């Protein structure tokens, strides 16, 4: 989540070579002007009305209170030491940026720095915010503790996000102080990226057997942080989830503006939900923060494999995201049809497991899912 102050022409379409650009302020989108209903916006409204009070911690500011209010587990902590944030002057191998997340919100924090937030709005896509870490923000009665940041789009709309405001994860080679090297160039990553190319510039805690990645062993002073971990399972989950988030936004937006790529975006979303193209794990993976256990307990389709792939049943928990349920009906229909086609290529036990779970948890499931499952 990178904040920049140099992005000026926000009302114009984002210009990226080879991309079917979308105008963020198209009348069907109104990204910068329409009211948002993402979890951060809802929390902000509750703070303004006094329904929620965010306690200020002398060491970590509002971070612990915000995590608690948004139900984001501390165990999700990931630590990145590459200088790939606007707070790069504060970041380095000895003081990484900590990231925390749940199904709809990601939060970045650096000691003595600004809190960066990105949230998935059911219709407006990824919306960016910041929190100024000063106690007087609330004690003086200010109601704008969460500041919406449209300048983030300078970095967060690009080809990798499908031309919509999106989430980014990068693997980079760095110098000793965390500065990204130009050679070899960094890469944007997701669940399809080979394991050996993941997490350059990140700390990684946990076990991966004989599997080798580009992450570093955590050696930073963990005292200022909420955890000493940068959990490998959390990192793998985040790699998958961010791509699905971006595609949820792209599929919905392109359908709403009648883009020529609307159907392809919906099919791409279905493939991501079904883990199509997933890079295989080279060996068994084991996290040590407790993230895997907390994540698995949060709902259906969260049973891990972690020996050959991420999940036992390859259908994403993100089908339960409000952003999925609010997709335009035509886009959701395309997604479901493609998901069903992919299921026909899966082993029978996996296919049956997925369909049974979906039947019991998704009221809008098309009838062909219900008629074709084997009892």
C-alpha positions in Angstrom: 0.0 0.0 0.0 2.0 2.9 -1.3 1.0 6.5 -0.7 2.2 9.1 -3.3 1.4 12.8 -3.7 2.3 13.1 -7.3 -0.9 11.5 -8.9 -2.8 14.4 -10.2 -5.0 13.4 -13.1 -7.2 11.1 -11.1 -10.4 11.8 -13.1 -8.8 10.6 -16.3 -8.4 7.0 -17.3 -5.3 5.3 -16.0 -2.8 5.1 -18.8 -1.0 1.7 -19.0 0.4 0.4 -22.2 -1.5 -2.6 -23.6 -4.4 -2.3 -21.1 -8.0 -1.7 -21.7 -8.1 1.3 -19.4 -11.0 2.1 -17.1 -11.9 5.6 -16.0 -12.2 5.5 -12.2 -14.8 8.3 -12.3 -16.9 6.8 -15.1 -20.6 7.5 -14.2 -21.1 3.7 -13.5 -18.2 3.7 -11.0 -17.7 7.1 -9.4 -14.7 5.7 -7.4 -13.6 9.0 -5.9 -17.0 10.5 -5.2 -19.5 7.8 -4.3 -19.9 6.9 -0.6 -18.0 3.7 0.4 -19.2 0.9 2.6 -16.0 -1.0 3.1 -15.0 -2.1 6.7 -12.8 0.9 7.2 -15.6 3.3 6.1 -18.0 1.6 8.5 -15.5 1.7 11.4 -14.8 5.4 10.6 -18.6 6.1 10.9 -18.8 4.3 14.2 -15.9 6.2 15.6 -17.5 9.5 14.5 -20.8 8.6 16.2 -19.1 7.4 19.3 -20.2 3.8 18.9 -16.5 2.7 18.8 -13.6 4.2 20.8 -10.1 3.5 19.5 -7.6 3.4 22.3 -4.2 4.9 21.7 -1.2 2.7 22.7 2.0 4.6 23.6 4.2 2.3 21.6 2.1 1.3 18.6 -0.5 4.1 18.4 -3.9 3.0 17.1 -2.7 -0.2 15.5 -3.8 -2.7 18.3 -7.2 -1.0 18.6 -7.8 -1.0 14.8 -6.9 -4.7 14.5 -9.3 -5.5 17.3 -12.1 -3.4 15.9 -11.7 -5.0 12.4 -11.2 -8.6 13.7 -7.8 -8.9 12.1 -5.6 -11.5 13.9 -2.2 -10.6 15.1 -1.1 -14.0 13.8 -1.5 -12.7 10.3 1.5 -10.5 10.7 3.9 -10.5 7.7 7.1 -8.4 7.7 8.6 -6.8 4.6 11.9 -5.0 4.7 12.2 -3.8 1.1 11.9 -0.1 0.7 8.7 -0.4 -1.5 6.4 1.9 0.5 6.1 5.7 0.8 7.5 5.1 4.2 10.7 3.8 2.8 12.9 6.1 4.9 11.6 4.3 8.0 11.9 0.8 6.5 14.9 -1.5 6.4 16.1 -5.0 7.5 16.3 -3.8 11.1 12.8 -2.2 11.0 10.5 -3.9 8.5 7.0 -2.8 7.7 4.4 -5.2 9.4 1.3 -6.2 7.4 -1.9 -7.6 8.9 -5.0 -8.8 7.0 -8.3 -10.6 7.0 -10.6 -11.4 4.1 -11.3 -7.7 3.2 -8.7 -5.4 4.9 -4.9 -5.2 4.8 -3.0 -2.9 7.2 0.6 -1.7 7.0 2.5 -0.4 10.0 6.0 0.8 10.7 7.2 1.9 14.2 6.8 5.6 14.6 5.1 5.8 11.1 1.7 6.2 9.6 -0.8 3.4 9.5 -1.7 2.4 5.9 -4.9 0.6 5.1 -6.6 -0.9 2.1 -10.1 -2.3 2.2 -12.3 -4.2 -0.3 -15.6 -2.3 -0.8 -18.4 -4.6 -2.2 -18.9 -2.2 -5.2 -16.1 0.4 -5.2 -13.2 -2.0 -5.1 -10.0 -1.5 -3.1 -10.2 1.8 -1.2 -7.1 3.3 0.5 -6.8 5.1 3.8 -4.2 6.3 6.3 -4.2 7.0 10.0 -2.0 9.8 11.4 -0.4 8.3 14.6 -1.0 11.2 17.0 -3.0 10.8 20.2 -4.7 14.2 19.7 -6.4 12.8 16.6 -9.3 11.6 18.8 -8.7 13.5 22.0 -9.3 16.8 20.4 -12.6 15.6 18.9 -11.4 15.3 15.3 -13.7 12.9 13.3 -11.3 12.3 10.4 -8.9 9.7 12.0 -9.2 7.6 8.8 -8.2 9.7 5.8 -9.1 8.4 2.4 -6.1 8.4 0.0 -6.8 8.6 -3.7 -3.1 9.4 -4.4 -2.3 5.7 -3.8 -3.7 5.0 -7.3 -0.4 6.2 -8.8 1.0 2.9 -7.9 -2.0 0.7 -7.3 -3.6 0.9 -10.7 -1.4 -1.1 -13.2 -1.6 -3.9 -15.6 -1.0 -6.5 -12.8 -4.2 -5.2 -11.1 -6.3 -5.4 -14.3 -6.4 -1.6 -14.6 -8.5 -1.2 -11.4 -7.4 -0.1 -7.9 -5.8 -3.2 -6.5 -3.5 -4.9 -4.1 0.2 -5.6 -4.9 2.8 -8.0 -3.6 6.3 -7.8 -5.0 9.3 -10.0 -4.8 12.5 -7.9 -5.1 16.3 -8.2 -4.7 17.6 -5.6 -2.3 20.8 -3.9 -1.2 21.9 -4.3 2.4 19.6 -1.4 3.5 16.5 -2.8 1.8 16.7 -0.6 -1.4 15.3 -2.6 -4.4 17.9 -3.4 -7.0 17.1 -2.7 -10.6 18.9 -5.9 -11.7 17.4 -8.4 -11.4 14.1 -6.5 -11.7 11.4 -7.2 -9.1 8.2 -9.1 -10.0 4.6 -8.9 -8.9 3.6 -12.2 -7.4 0.5 -14.2 -6.7 -0.5 -17.8 -6.1 0.7 -18.8 -9.6 4.3 -17.6 -9.0 6.8 -20.5 -8.6 7.7 -21.0 -4.9 11.4 -20.3 -5.6 10.6 -16.7 -6.8 8.5 -15.6 -3.8 9.2 -13.1 -1.1 12.4 -11.3 -2.1 12.6 -8.4 0.4 10.4 -10.2 3.0 11.1 -12.0 6.2 9.6 -15.5 6.3 9.1 -17.6 9.5 8.0 -21.2 9.5 9.2 -24.3 7.7 9.3 -25.2 4.0 11.3 -28.4 4.1 13.5 -28.7 1.0 11.6 -25.8 -0.7 13.6 -22.7 -1.2 12.3 -19.2 -1.6 13.8 -15.7 -1.7 12.6 -14.7 1.7 15.0 -14.0 4.6 15.1 -15.5 8.1 13.6 -13.0 10.6 16.5 -11.3 12.4 15.0 -7.9 13.3 14.3 -6.6 16.8 10.7 -7.7 17.4 10.2 -5.8 20.6 8.2 -2.9 18.9 6.0 -5.3 17.0 3.0 -7.3 18.0 4.7 -10.5 16.9 8.1 -11.8 16.0 6.7 -13.8 13.1 6.2 -13.3 9.4 4.2 -16.5 8.9 4.8 -18.5 5.7 1.2 -19.7 5.6 -0.1 -16.2 6.0 2.1 -15.2 3.1 0.8 -18.0 0.9 -2.8 -17.1 1.8 -2.2 -13.4 1.0 -0.6 -14.3 -2.4 -3.9 -16.0 -3.4 -6.3 -13.6 -1.8 -4.9 -10.4 -3.3 -5.3 -11.8 -6.8 -8.9 -12.7 -6.1 -9.6 -9.3 -4.6 -8.2 -7.6 -7.7 -10.3 -9.8 -10.0 -13.4 -9.3 -8.0 -13.0 -5.6 -8.6 -12.1 -5.9 -12.3 -15.0 -8.3 -13.1 -17.5 -6.1 -11.4 -16.2 -2.8 -12.8 -15.9 -4.1 -16.4 -19.5 -5.5 -16.3 -20.8 -2.2 -15.0 -19.1 -0.1 -17.7 -19.9 -2.6 -20.4 -16.2 -3.2 -21.2 -15.3 -5.6 -24.0 -13.2 -7.6 -21.5 -16.0 -8.1 -19.0 -16.6 -11.8 -19.8 -12.9 -12.6 -19.8 -12.4 -10.8 -16.4 -15.2 -13.0 -15.0 -13.6 -16.1 -16.3 -10.3 -15.1 -14.9 -11.9 -14.5 -11.6 -13.5 -18.0 -11.7 -10.1 -19.5 -12.5 -8.5 -17.7 -9.5 -11.3 -18.8 -7.2 -10.6 -22.4 -8.3 -6.8 -22.0 -8.0 -6.2 -22.7 -11.7 -2.6 -22.4 -12.5 -1.5 -22.7 -8.9 2.2 -23.2 -8.4 2.8 -26.4 -6.5 4.6 -26.5 -3.2 8.0 -28.2 -3.4 7.7 -29.7 0.1 5.5 -29.6 3.2 5.0 -26.1 4.6 4.4 -25.4 8.3 3.6 -22.0 9.9 4.5 -21.2 13.5 2.5 -18.2 14.4 -0.9 -19.9 14.9 -2.3 -18.2 11.8 -3.3 -21.5 10.0 -5.4 -22.6 13.0 -7.1 -19.2 13.3 -7.7 -18.9 9.6 -9.2 -22.5 9.3 -11.7 -21.8 12.1 -13.2 -18.8 10.4 -15.5 -20.5 7.9 -15.9 -23.1 5.1 -13.4 -23.9 2.4 -10.5 -23.2 4.7 -9.0 -26.6 5.2 -5.3 -26.5 4.4 -3.2 -29.1 2.5 0.2 -27.4 2.8 2.0 -30.5 1.4 1.5 -30.1 -2.4 -0.7 -27.0 -2.6 -2.3 -24.4 -0.3 -5.8 -25.8 0.2 -7.2 -29.3 0.4 -10.2 -28.4 -1.7 -9.3 -26.0 -4.4 -12.1 -23.5 -4.2 -11.5 -20.2 -2.5 -13.0 -18.9 0.7 -13.4 -15.6 -1.2 -16.7 -16.9 -2.7 -18.2 -15.7 0.6 -16.9 -12.1 0.2 -19.6 -9.5 0.0 -17.8 -8.3 -3.2 -18.6 -11.7 -4.8 -22.3 -11.5 -3.8 -22.7 -8.0 -5.2 -21.2 -8.8 -8.6 -23.6 -8.0 -11.4 -25.8 -11.0 -12.0 -24.4 -11.6 -15.5 -20.8 -11.5 -14.2 -21.7 -13.9 -11.4 -23.4 -16.2 -13.8 -20.3 -16.4 -16.0 -18.1 -17.0 -12.9 -20.3 -19.9 -11.7 -20.4 -21.5 -15.1 -16.7 -21.4 -15.4 -16.3 -22.7 -11.9 -18.5 -25.6 -12.8 -16.5 -26.4 -15.9 -13.3 -26.4 -13.9 -14.8 -28.7 -11.4 -15.3 -31.3 -14.1 -11.5 -31.6 -14.4 -11.0 -32.2 -10.7 -10.8 -35.6 -8.9 -14.2 -36.9 -7.9 -13.6 -36.7 -4.2 -12.4 -33.1 -4.4 -15.3 -32.1 -6.8 -17.9 -33.7 -4.5 -16.4 -32.0 -1.4 -16.5 -28.6 -3.0 -20.0 -28.9 -4.4 -21.4 -30.2 -1.1 -20.0 -27.2 0.8 -21.2 -24.7 -1.8 -24.7 -26.3 -1.8 -25.0 -25.8 1.9 -23.6 -22.3 2.1 -24.4 -20.4 -1.1 -28.1 -19.7 -1.6 -27.6 -18.2 -5.0 -25.9 -21.3 -6.4 -27.1 -22.2 -9.9 -29.3 -25.2 -10.2 -26.8 -27.2 -12.2 -24.6 -27.3 -9.2 -27.4 -28.8 -7.2 -28.6 -31.3 -9.8 -25.2 -32.8 -10.6 -23.6 -33.5 -7.3 -23.3 -37.1 -6.4 -24.9 -38.1 -3.1 
